Amino acid sequence: MTYDVAEQTGRISVRYGGASSGSGPLTLGQDNMIRCIRRDRPEQMNQTGAWPVPDGTTVSAALDALRALVERHESLRTAFPPGPTADAFPERQEVRSEGEFTVATVPAGGRTDAELDVLAEETGRADATRPVDLDAAPRLRFTLLADGELVRRLVVTACHAGVDGAAVTLLIQDWLALAAGAELPPAASRTPLQVAAQEQSTQGRRKTAAALKHWETILTTGPSTVFATDGITGPPDGLAAVLLRSRTGAADLEAVCRRTAASPSVVLFAVFAALTAHRADRTDLVLSALSANRQRAALADHIGTLAQDALIALDTEAGDLDELIGRAKSASFTGYWHSTLNADKVWRLLEDVAERRGARFARQVVVNDLSLAIPEAMSEARPGPVADPELQWLPDQPMPVRLMLNLLRTTGTLEFALLACPQVLDRADTERFARAVPAVLAAAADRPLPLAELAALSGLRPATRTGDWHRVGADWIDLDAVRGLLSEALGPAATAVDLTRTEDGLAARLATDDPALTPAAVHRAVIAALPDRETAMAPHHYTLHLGPVGAPSALPVLAQGSGRADRPPR
């Protein structure tokens, strides 16, 4: 098969011609990812990795295979043109039948396999920092590490608006077949245009509405933050990351799964939740699970992006791990079922709940199950662990979360990456937490493990709350942090502040010399200053006292109220 290739030093331009084209509304996953791409740093949104290369693959054969891959899948040929609104947010997806992409080439330079692995990782990490043009196709970028005509490594950077982790796994399988010279039948899975049409149907809209209600219930009644403890002083940045691998851990995990009739994902989710609750010194958790829609059989083979969170509320107050695994199974199923979401409505819901509740949800604890998204061939190609367990520190990760578990492999070898904000776990406690996962599995392999044994097994101490902390609804709140919030939000508009805890929540008395100040204006200012203040919340009642100085209660009352807008019941 021939194609138009214009070769330059280190760059090869490849023309493609697909059999289909079209346009339509965005899928919910595309919409969600485009919003994240426009908000977050490229390295947080671009997926990068080294794909396996069949022995003997030439540069020419690799280019043929990559061209065929792009032609085969509409999602890779999809662009998102700027929309008509002022912010130019894309409103439609456009599948392009023809186009061109560039493959970068890097000389292998006689490097060993280990050295090539390092070079591939460095190449991918650098490429991930480059934004991907939404108004261009394909949704992947390719770099070949080659010795002359022989390809040694293929580094791929994927735009998250085009494919998620599970889709990348399916693409790797296609790539391996195409690079080996196989001819594949036309792709039979649902295209993004077909997924969008289903989502816009009556049934799809009903499912989306139910998911929004599920989120509203948890956001309204569950804890806004999991880690509301001493030491939480600002936004997370630079999470430490440790990779753990254990063959014994995989065997113990299999034993727990047999005993409890639960999947490896559910068992590890329960273990992670139990350790998180122990560290956070609370029993009620709200966790996010990524790419939850992949749990649906009809979309399991979809080449596109279904990356939407499942929001999971889990009560960890259980007698033993078996009981918690049962709860985790039910809670995760409910969360997955309600994860088909309109991102714009969810984001507006987050703002609406923050205004009403006075507390802003913080996505602190995240689980990302990639165990089915990484081909076994890639896992088997890596050298096995040299210790049991084997720990390896990875470069710090710029993630806006407090604690994240990436499940990478569960059979043969248990493999996961734990990412921890230093305000939650220092490096020593991060290692203790990681080692505690296989330790808990070992203890639970042949018996129900009492959760009271977690402290001894993990070596982790519960976090502390030594300041002026109060439980307000489902949230632990530091009143000193609330005072700081009010001071920053109001500035010179408030000359003095008294804050008290009441049966109805928090009450604030404010002295002001501004006769035009209202509780609504105060509340708006407080809510605007609330982001990244995860140990504070807005008061539930404001009493404004007019006067230049002095204790508020000694001054005449100017106005009082909740400051919230009146809303009809939803």
MIKOLBA-809880 format. One record per residue (C-alpha): x, z, y. Coordinates in steps of 0.5 Angstrom, whole numbers. Example, Ala and Ser with C-alpha at 12.3 -4.5 7.8 and 13.67 -1.06 7.14 Angstrom:
2
<xx:25 zz:16 yy:-9> .
<xx:27 zz:14 yy:-2> .
***
This chain:
570
<xx:0 zz:0 yy:0> .
<xx:3 zz:-2 yy:7> .
<xx:2 zz:1 yy:14> .
<xx:5 zz:0 yy:21> .
<xx:11 zz:5 yy:21> .
<xx:15 zz:5 yy:28> .
<xx:21 zz:9 yy:27> .
<xx:25 zz:13 yy:32> .
<xx:31 zz:18 yy:31> .
<xx:27 zz:24 yy:28> .
<xx:20 zz:21 yy:29> .
<xx:16 zz:17 yy:25> .
<xx:9 zz:14 yy:28> .
<xx:4 zz:13 yy:22> .
<xx:-2 zz:9 yy:23> .
<xx:-8 zz:11 yy:19> .
<xx:-15 zz:7 yy:18> .
<xx:-21 zz:11 yy:15> .
<xx:-27 zz:9 yy:12> .
<xx:-32 zz:13 yy:16> .
<xx:-33 zz:15 yy:24> .
<xx:-39 zz:18 yy:27> .
<xx:-40 zz:24 yy:32> .
<xx:-45 zz:30 yy:32> .
<xx:-46 zz:37 yy:35> .
<xx:-40 zz:42 yy:33> .
<xx:-41 zz:46 yy:27> .
<xx:-41 zz:54 yy:28> .
<xx:-34 zz:55 yy:25> .
<xx:-31 zz:49 yy:30> .
<xx:-35 zz:52 yy:36> .
<xx:-32 zz:59 yy:34> .
<xx:-25 zz:57 yy:33> .
<xx:-25 zz:53 yy:40> .
<xx:-27 zz:59 yy:44> .
<xx:-21 zz:63 yy:40> .
<xx:-16 zz:57 yy:42> .
<xx:-18 zz:57 yy:49> .
<xx:-17 zz:64 yy:50> .
<xx:-11 zz:66 yy:45> .
<xx:-4 zz:64 yy:44> .
<xx:-2 zz:58 yy:40> .
<xx:2 zz:62 yy:35> .
<xx:-4 zz:66 yy:34> .
<xx:-9 zz:60 yy:32> .
<xx:-4 zz:55 yy:29> .
<xx:-3 zz:56 yy:22> .
<xx:4 zz:54 yy:19> .
<xx:7 zz:54 yy:12> .
<xx:12 zz:50 yy:8> .
<xx:8 zz:46 yy:3> .
<xx:11 zz:44 yy:-4> .
<xx:14 zz:37 yy:-5> .
<xx:14 zz:34 yy:-12> .
<xx:21 zz:33 yy:-14> .
<xx:24 zz:26 yy:-12> .
<xx:19 zz:25 yy:-7> .
<xx:22 zz:20 yy:-2> .
<xx:20 zz:19 yy:6> .
<xx:16 zz:13 yy:5> .
<xx:12 zz:16 yy:-1> .
<xx:11 zz:22 yy:3> .
<xx:9 zz:18 yy:9> .
<xx:4 zz:14 yy:5> .
<xx:1 zz:21 yy:2> .
<xx:0 zz:24 yy:9> .
<xx:-3 zz:17 yy:11> .
<xx:-8 zz:17 yy:5> .
<xx:-9 zz:25 yy:6> .
<xx:-11 zz:24 yy:14> .
<xx:-16 zz:18 yy:12> .
<xx:-19 zz:22 yy:6> .
<xx:-22 zz:27 yy:10> .
<xx:-26 zz:27 yy:16> .
<xx:-24 zz:34 yy:19> .
<xx:-17 zz:31 yy:20> .
<xx:-19 zz:25 yy:24> .
<xx:-24 zz:30 yy:28> .
<xx:-23 zz:30 yy:36> .
<xx:-26 zz:35 yy:41> .
<xx:-27 zz:31 yy:47> .
<xx:-28 zz:35 yy:54> .
<xx:-35 zz:37 yy:55> .
<xx:-39 zz:36 yy:61> .
<xx:-39 zz:43 yy:64> .
<xx:-35 zz:46 yy:69> .
<xx:-30 zz:49 yy:64> .
<xx:-30 zz:42 yy:60> .
<xx:-32 zz:46 yy:53> .
<xx:-33 zz:41 yy:48> .
<xx:-40 zz:40 yy:46> .
<xx:-39 zz:35 yy:40> .
<xx:-34 zz:33 yy:35> .
<xx:-32 zz:26 yy:34> .
<xx:-29 zz:23 yy:28> .
<xx:-25 zz:17 yy:29> .
<xx:-24 zz:12 yy:24> .
<xx:-17 zz:9 yy:27> .
<xx:-11 zz:12 yy:30> .
<xx:-4 zz:14 yy:30> .
<xx:0 zz:21 yy:28> .
<xx:7 zz:23 yy:29> .
<xx:12 zz:26 yy:23> .
<xx:18 zz:29 yy:25> .
<xx:24 zz:29 yy:21> .
<xx:30 zz:34 yy:21> .
<xx:36 zz:33 yy:17> .
<xx:37 zz:38 yy:11> .
<xx:44 zz:37 yy:12> .
<xx:46 zz:39 yy:5> .
<xx:43 zz:46 yy:5> .
<xx:42 zz:50 yy:-1> .
<xx:34 zz:51 yy:-3> .
<xx:35 zz:58 yy:0> .
<xx:37 zz:56 yy:7> .
<xx:32 zz:50 yy:7> .
<xx:27 zz:56 yy:6> .
<xx:29 zz:59 yy:12> .
<xx:30 zz:53 yy:16> .
<xx:23 zz:51 yy:14> .
<xx:20 zz:58 yy:16> .
<xx:24 zz:57 yy:23> .
<xx:21 zz:50 yy:24> .
<xx:14 zz:52 yy:23> .
<xx:15 zz:58 yy:27> .
<xx:17 zz:54 yy:33> .
<xx:12 zz:49 yy:32> .
<xx:6 zz:54 yy:32> .
<xx:8 zz:56 yy:39> .
<xx:6 zz:49 yy:41> .
<xx:-1 zz:48 yy:43> .
<xx:-5 zz:43 yy:39> .
<xx:-9 zz:38 yy:43> .
<xx:-17 zz:38 yy:42> .
<xx:-18 zz:31 yy:44> .
<xx:-13 zz:28 yy:39> .
<xx:-13 zz:27 yy:32> .
<xx:-11 zz:29 yy:27> .
<xx:-12 zz:36 yy:26> .
<xx:-5 zz:37 yy:23> .
<xx:2 zz:36 yy:25> .
<xx:8 zz:34 yy:20> .
<xx:15 zz:36 yy:19> .
<xx:20 zz:33 yy:14> .
<xx:26 zz:36 yy:12> .
<xx:30 zz:31 yy:8> .
<xx:36 zz:29 yy:5> .
<xx:37 zz:22 yy:7> .
<xx:31 zz:18 yy:3> .
<xx:29 zz:25 yy:-1> .
<xx:24 zz:30 yy:2> .
<xx:26 zz:37 yy:1> .
<xx:21 zz:41 yy:5> .
<xx:14 zz:39 yy:8> .
<xx:12 zz:44 yy:14> .
<xx:5 zz:43 yy:16> .
<xx:2 zz:46 yy:22> .
<xx:-6 zz:46 yy:22> .
<xx:-10 zz:47 yy:28> .
<xx:-15 zz:52 yy:26> .
<xx:-21 zz:48 yy:29> .
<xx:-20 zz:43 yy:24> .
<xx:-18 zz:47 yy:18> .
<xx:-18 zz:54 yy:15> .
<xx:-14 zz:57 yy:10> .
<xx:-18 zz:55 yy:4> .
<xx:-18 zz:48 yy:7> .
<xx:-11 zz:48 yy:7> .
<xx:-10 zz:50 yy:0> .
<xx:-15 zz:44 yy:-2> .
<xx:-11 zz:40 yy:2> .
<xx:-4 zz:42 yy:-1> .
<xx:-7 zz:40 yy:-8> .
<xx:-9 zz:33 yy:-5> .
<xx:-2 zz:32 yy:-2> .
<xx:1 zz:34 yy:-9> .
<xx:-3 zz:29 yy:-13> .
<xx:-2 zz:23 yy:-7> .
<xx:5 zz:25 yy:-7> .
<xx:6 zz:24 yy:-14> .
<xx:3 zz:17 yy:-14> .
<xx:-4 zz:19 yy:-16> .
<xx:-10 zz:15 yy:-13> .
<xx:-16 zz:20 yy:-12> .
<xx:-23 zz:19 yy:-12> .
<xx:-27 zz:19 yy:-5> .
<xx:-28 zz:26 yy:-2> .
<xx:-35 zz:29 yy:-5> .
<xx:-35 zz:36 yy:-1> .
<xx:-39 zz:37 yy:5> .
<xx:-36 zz:34 yy:12> .
<xx:-36 zz:38 yy:18> .
<xx:-42 zz:33 yy:21> .
<xx:-46 zz:35 yy:15> .
<xx:-45 zz:42 yy:16> .
<xx:-47 zz:42 yy:23> .
<xx:-53 zz:38 yy:21> .
<xx:-55 zz:44 yy:16> .
<xx:-53 zz:49 yy:21> .
<xx:-58 zz:46 yy:26> .
<xx:-64 zz:45 yy:21> .
<xx:-70 zz:50 yy:21> .
<xx:-67 zz:54 yy:15> .
<xx:-60 zz:54 yy:18> .
<xx:-62 zz:57 yy:25> .
<xx:-66 zz:62 yy:21> .
<xx:-60 zz:64 yy:17> .
<xx:-56 zz:65 yy:24> .
<xx:-61 zz:69 yy:27> .
<xx:-61 zz:74 yy:21> .
<xx:-54 zz:74 yy:22> .
<xx:-54 zz:76 yy:29> .
<xx:-59 zz:81 yy:28> .
<xx:-54 zz:84 yy:23> .
<xx:-49 zz:84 yy:28> .
<xx:-53 zz:87 yy:33> .
<xx:-55 zz:93 yy:29> .
<xx:-48 zz:95 yy:27> .
<xx:-45 zz:94 yy:34> .
<xx:-51 zz:98 yy:37> .
<xx:-50 zz:104 yy:31> .
<xx:-43 zz:104 yy:28> .
<xx:-37 zz:106 yy:31> .
<xx:-34 zz:102 yy:37> .
<xx:-27 zz:104 yy:35> .
<xx:-24 zz:106 yy:28> .
<xx:-18 zz:109 yy:31> .
<xx:-20 zz:113 yy:37> .
<xx:-14 zz:118 yy:36> .
<xx:-8 zz:121 yy:40> .
<xx:-3 zz:116 yy:41> .
<xx:-8 zz:110 yy:43> .
<xx:-6 zz:109 yy:50> .
<xx:-7 zz:101 yy:51> .
<xx:-8 zz:94 yy:48> .
<xx:-4 zz:93 yy:41> .
<xx:2 zz:88 yy:42> .
<xx:7 zz:87 yy:37> .
<xx:5 zz:89 yy:30> .
<xx:10 zz:91 yy:25> .
<xx:9 zz:87 yy:19> .
<xx:11 zz:89 yy:12> .
<xx:11 zz:85 yy:5> .
<xx:10 zz:88 yy:-1> .
<xx:10 zz:85 yy:-8> .
<xx:9 zz:89 yy:-15> .
<xx:8 zz:86 yy:-22> .
<xx:6 zz:93 yy:-24> .
<xx:1 zz:93 yy:-18> .
<xx:-2 zz:87 yy:-21> .
<xx:-3 zz:90 yy:-28> .
<xx:-6 zz:96 yy:-25> .
<xx:-11 zz:92 yy:-21> .
<xx:-13 zz:89 yy:-27> .
<xx:-15 zz:95 yy:-30> .
<xx:-19 zz:98 yy:-25> .
<xx:-23 zz:91 yy:-24> .
<xx:-24 zz:92 yy:-32> .
<xx:-26 zz:99 yy:-31> .
<xx:-31 zz:98 yy:-25> .
<xx:-33 zz:91 yy:-26> .
<xx:-31 zz:89 yy:-19> .
<xx:-27 zz:83 yy:-17> .
<xx:-20 zz:84 yy:-14> .
<xx:-22 zz:83 yy:-7> .
<xx:-27 zz:88 yy:-7> .
<xx:-22 zz:94 yy:-11> .
<xx:-17 zz:92 yy:-6> .
<xx:-22 zz:92 yy:0> .
<xx:-24 zz:99 yy:-2> .
<xx:-17 zz:102 yy:-3> .
<xx:-15 zz:99 yy:4> .
<xx:-22 zz:102 yy:7> .
<xx:-20 zz:109 yy:4> .
<xx:-13 zz:109 yy:6> .
<xx:-15 zz:107 yy:13> .
<xx:-21 zz:112 yy:14> .
<xx:-16 zz:118 yy:11> .
<xx:-11 zz:116 yy:17> .
<xx:-16 zz:115 yy:22> .
<xx:-19 zz:122 yy:20> .
<xx:-26 zz:119 yy:20> .
<xx:-31 zz:117 yy:14> .
<xx:-35 zz:111 yy:18> .
<xx:-32 zz:105 yy:19> .
<xx:-33 zz:98 yy:22> .
<xx:-28 zz:93 yy:19> .
<xx:-28 zz:85 yy:20> .
<xx:-27 zz:80 yy:14> .
<xx:-24 zz:73 yy:16> .
<xx:-27 zz:67 yy:13> .
<xx:-33 zz:70 yy:10> .
<xx:-37 zz:64 yy:9> .
<xx:-32 zz:61 yy:4> .
<xx:-36 zz:66 yy:-1> .
<xx:-41 zz:61 yy:-1> .
<xx:-41 zz:56 yy:-7> .
<xx:-44 zz:50 yy:-3> .
<xx:-38 zz:51 yy:2> .
<xx:-32 zz:53 yy:-3> .
<xx:-29 zz:46 yy:-3> .
<xx:-31 zz:44 yy:4> .
<xx:-25 zz:41 yy:8> .
<xx:-26 zz:44 yy:15> .
<xx:-26 zz:51 yy:19> .
<xx:-31 zz:56 yy:17> .
<xx:-27 zz:61 yy:20> .
<xx:-32 zz:67 yy:22> .
<xx:-32 zz:74 yy:21> .
<xx:-36 zz:78 yy:17> .
<xx:-38 zz:85 yy:20> .
<xx:-38 zz:90 yy:15> .
<xx:-40 zz:97 yy:16> .
<xx:-38 zz:102 yy:10> .
<xx:-39 zz:110 yy:9> .
<xx:-32 zz:112 yy:6> .
<xx:-35 zz:119 yy:5> .
<xx:-35 zz:119 yy:-3> .
<xx:-33 zz:123 yy:-9> .
<xx:-28 zz:118 yy:-12> .
<xx:-26 zz:111 yy:-11> .
<xx:-30 zz:108 yy:-16> .
<xx:-36 zz:110 yy:-12> .
<xx:-33 zz:107 yy:-6> .
<xx:-32 zz:101 yy:-10> .
<xx:-39 zz:100 yy:-11> .
<xx:-41 zz:101 yy:-4> .
<xx:-35 zz:96 yy:-2> .
<xx:-38 zz:91 yy:-6> .
<xx:-45 zz:92 yy:-3> .
<xx:-43 zz:92 yy:4> .
<xx:-38 zz:86 yy:3> .
<xx:-44 zz:82 yy:0> .
<xx:-48 zz:84 yy:6> .
<xx:-43 zz:82 yy:11> .
<xx:-41 zz:76 yy:8> .
<xx:-48 zz:74 yy:8> .
<xx:-49 zz:75 yy:15> .
<xx:-43 zz:71 yy:17> .
<xx:-46 zz:65 yy:20> .
<xx:-46 zz:66 yy:27> .
<xx:-47 zz:62 yy:34> .
<xx:-40 zz:65 yy:37> .
<xx:-43 zz:64 yy:44> .
<xx:-49 zz:69 yy:42> .
<xx:-44 zz:74 yy:39> .
<xx:-40 zz:74 yy:45> .
<xx:-46 zz:75 yy:49> .
<xx:-48 zz:80 yy:45> .
<xx:-42 zz:84 yy:45> .
<xx:-42 zz:84 yy:53> .
<xx:-50 zz:86 yy:52> .
<xx:-48 zz:92 yy:47> .
<xx:-43 zz:94 yy:52> .
<xx:-47 zz:94 yy:58> .
<xx:-52 zz:98 yy:54> .
<xx:-48 zz:103 yy:50> .
<xx:-43 zz:104 yy:55> .
<xx:-37 zz:103 yy:49> .
<xx:-34 zz:96 yy:48> .
<xx:-33 zz:94 yy:40> .
<xx:-26 zz:93 yy:39> .
<xx:-24 zz:89 yy:33> .
<xx:-19 zz:94 yy:30> .
<xx:-19 zz:94 yy:23> .
<xx:-18 zz:87 yy:19> .
<xx:-18 zz:84 yy:12> .
<xx:-16 zz:77 yy:11> .
<xx:-17 zz:75 yy:3> .
<xx:-12 zz:69 yy:2> .
<xx:-11 zz:70 yy:-5> .
<xx:-15 zz:64 yy:-7> .
<xx:-13 zz:60 yy:-1> .
<xx:-5 zz:60 yy:-3> .
<xx:-4 zz:55 yy:-9> .
<xx:-1 zz:58 yy:-15> .
<xx:4 zz:53 yy:-15> .
<xx:7 zz:56 yy:-9> .
<xx:7 zz:63 yy:-11> .
<xx:10 zz:61 yy:-18> .
<xx:15 zz:57 yy:-14> .
<xx:18 zz:63 yy:-10> .
<xx:23 zz:68 yy:-14> .
<xx:20 zz:74 yy:-17> .
<xx:20 zz:81 yy:-14> .
<xx:27 zz:84 yy:-15> .
<xx:24 zz:91 yy:-15> .
<xx:17 zz:94 yy:-17> .
<xx:15 zz:95 yy:-11> .
<xx:19 zz:90 yy:-7> .
<xx:18 zz:91 yy:0> .
<xx:21 zz:86 yy:6> .
<xx:20 zz:87 yy:13> .
<xx:17 zz:81 yy:17> .
<xx:18 zz:79 yy:24> .
<xx:13 zz:83 yy:29> .
<xx:6 zz:79 yy:29> .
<xx:3 zz:78 yy:36> .
<xx:-4 zz:80 yy:33> .
<xx:-10 zz:83 yy:38> .
<xx:-12 zz:88 yy:32> .
<xx:-9 zz:95 yy:30> .
<xx:-9 zz:95 yy:23> .
<xx:-9 zz:88 yy:18> .
<xx:-9 zz:87 yy:11> .
<xx:-7 zz:80 yy:9> .
<xx:-8 zz:79 yy:1> .
<xx:-4 zz:74 yy:-1> .
<xx:-4 zz:74 yy:-9> .
<xx:-7 zz:79 yy:-14> .
<xx:-6 zz:76 yy:-21> .
<xx:1 zz:76 yy:-24> .
<xx:4 zz:80 yy:-18> .
<xx:0 zz:84 yy:-13> .
<xx:2 zz:81 yy:-6> .
<xx:0 zz:83 yy:1> .
<xx:2 zz:84 yy:8> .
<xx:1 zz:90 yy:12> .
<xx:1 zz:89 yy:19> .
<xx:0 zz:95 yy:24> .
<xx:0 zz:97 yy:31> .
<xx:6 zz:102 yy:32> .
<xx:0 zz:106 yy:36> .
<xx:-3 zz:107 yy:29> .
<xx:3 zz:107 yy:24> .
<xx:10 zz:108 yy:26> .
<xx:15 zz:104 yy:21> .
<xx:16 zz:110 yy:17> .
<xx:8 zz:111 yy:16> .
<xx:7 zz:103 yy:15> .
<xx:11 zz:103 yy:9> .
<xx:8 zz:109 yy:7> .
<xx:1 zz:106 yy:7> .
<xx:4 zz:100 yy:4> .
<xx:7 zz:104 yy:-2> .
<xx:0 zz:108 yy:-2> .
<xx:-4 zz:101 yy:-5> .
<xx:0 zz:100 yy:-11> .
<xx:0 zz:108 yy:-12> .
<xx:-7 zz:109 yy:-11> .
<xx:-9 zz:103 yy:-16> .
<xx:-4 zz:106 yy:-21> .
<xx:-8 zz:113 yy:-21> .
<xx:-14 zz:109 yy:-21> .
<xx:-12 zz:105 yy:-27> .
<xx:-16 zz:109 yy:-33> .
<xx:-20 zz:114 yy:-29> .
<xx:-24 zz:115 yy:-23> .
<xx:-20 zz:117 yy:-17> .
<xx:-22 zz:123 yy:-13> .
<xx:-21 zz:121 yy:-6> .
<xx:-19 zz:128 yy:-4> .
<xx:-12 zz:126 yy:-8> .
<xx:-11 zz:121 yy:-3> .
<xx:-6 zz:125 yy:2> .
<xx:-2 zz:127 yy:-4> .
<xx:-1 zz:120 yy:-6> .
<xx:0 zz:117 yy:0> .
<xx:4 zz:122 yy:4> .
<xx:0 zz:120 yy:10> .
<xx:-3 zz:125 yy:15> .
<xx:-9 zz:124 yy:18> .
<xx:-9 zz:122 yy:26> .
<xx:-10 zz:128 yy:31> .
<xx:-15 zz:129 yy:37> .
<xx:-11 zz:134 yy:41> .
<xx:-14 zz:133 yy:48> .
<xx:-21 zz:134 yy:51> .
<xx:-25 zz:130 yy:45> .
<xx:-32 zz:129 yy:43> .
<xx:-36 zz:126 yy:38> .
<xx:-41 zz:122 yy:42> .
<xx:-46 zz:118 yy:37> .
<xx:-41 zz:114 yy:32> .
<xx:-35 zz:115 yy:37> .
<xx:-30 zz:119 yy:38> .
<xx:-29 zz:120 yy:46> .
<xx:-23 zz:123 yy:50> .
<xx:-26 zz:125 yy:56> .
<xx:-19 zz:125 yy:60> .
<xx:-19 zz:118 yy:58> .
<xx:-26 zz:117 yy:61> .
<xx:-24 zz:120 yy:68> .
<xx:-18 zz:115 yy:68> .
<xx:-23 zz:110 yy:67> .
<xx:-28 zz:112 yy:72> .
<xx:-22 zz:113 yy:77> .
<xx:-19 zz:106 yy:76> .
<xx:-26 zz:103 yy:76> .
<xx:-29 zz:106 yy:83> .
<xx:-22 zz:107 yy:87> .
<xx:-24 zz:110 yy:94> .
<xx:-31 zz:109 yy:93> .
<xx:-31 zz:116 yy:89> .
<xx:-28 zz:122 yy:93> .
<xx:-29 zz:126 yy:87> .
<xx:-32 zz:126 yy:80> .
<xx:-35 zz:131 yy:75> .
<xx:-36 zz:129 yy:68> .
<xx:-40 zz:133 yy:63> .
<xx:-42 zz:132 yy:55> .
<xx:-49 zz:133 yy:54> .
<xx:-54 zz:132 yy:49> .
<xx:-56 zz:125 yy:51> .
<xx:-48 zz:123 yy:52> .
<xx:-44 zz:123 yy:58> .
<xx:-46 zz:125 yy:65> .
<xx:-42 zz:124 yy:71> .
<xx:-43 zz:127 yy:78> .
<xx:-40 zz:123 yy:83> .
<xx:-38 zz:124 yy:91> .
<xx:-38 zz:118 yy:95> .
<xx:-38 zz:117 yy:103> .
<xx:-42 zz:110 yy:101> .
<xx:-49 zz:111 yy:102> .
<xx:-50 zz:104 yy:99> .
<xx:-47 zz:105 yy:93> .
<xx:-52 zz:105 yy:87> .
<xx:-52 zz:107 yy:79> .
<xx:-52 zz:100 yy:77> .
<xx:-46 zz:98 yy:82> .
<xx:-42 zz:104 yy:79> .
<xx:-44 zz:102 yy:72> .
<xx:-42 zz:95 yy:73> .
<xx:-35 zz:97 yy:75> .
<xx:-34 zz:102 yy:70> .
<xx:-36 zz:96 yy:64> .
<xx:-31 zz:91 yy:68> .
<xx:-26 zz:96 yy:67> .
<xx:-27 zz:98 yy:60> .
<xx:-23 zz:93 yy:56> .
<xx:-17 zz:96 yy:52> .
<xx:-19 zz:103 yy:54> .
<xx:-21 zz:104 yy:46> .
<xx:-22 zz:112 yy:47> .
<xx:-27 zz:112 yy:53> .
<xx:-34 zz:110 yy:54> .
<xx:-38 zz:109 yy:60> .
<xx:-43 zz:115 yy:62> .
<xx:-50 zz:115 yy:60> .
<xx:-52 zz:118 yy:67> .
<xx:-50 zz:118 yy:74> .
<xx:-51 zz:122 yy:79> .
<xx:-49 zz:120 yy:86> .
<xx:-48 zz:125 yy:92> .
<xx:-47 zz:123 yy:99> .
<xx:-41 zz:126 yy:103> .
<xx:-34 zz:125 yy:105> .
<xx:-30 zz:131 yy:101> .
<xx:-32 zz:137 yy:96> .
<xx:-35 zz:138 yy:89> .
<xx:-41 zz:133 yy:88> .
<xx:-46 zz:139 yy:86> .
<xx:-45 zz:142 yy:93> .
<xx:-47 zz:135 yy:96> .
<xx:-54 zz:132 yy:97> .
<xx:-56 zz:127 yy:92> .
<xx:-56 zz:120 yy:94> .
<xx:-58 zz:117 yy:87> .
<xx:-58 zz:118 yy:80> .
<xx:-60 zz:114 yy:74> .
<xx:-57 zz:110 yy:68> .
<xx:-54 zz:104 yy:71> .
<xx:-57 zz:100 yy:66> .
<xx:-61 zz:94 yy:67> .
<xx:-68 zz:95 yy:64> .
<xx:-69 zz:90 yy:58> .
<xx:-75 zz:89 yy:54> .
<xx:-75 zz:91 yy:46> .
<xx:-71 zz:86 yy:42> .
***
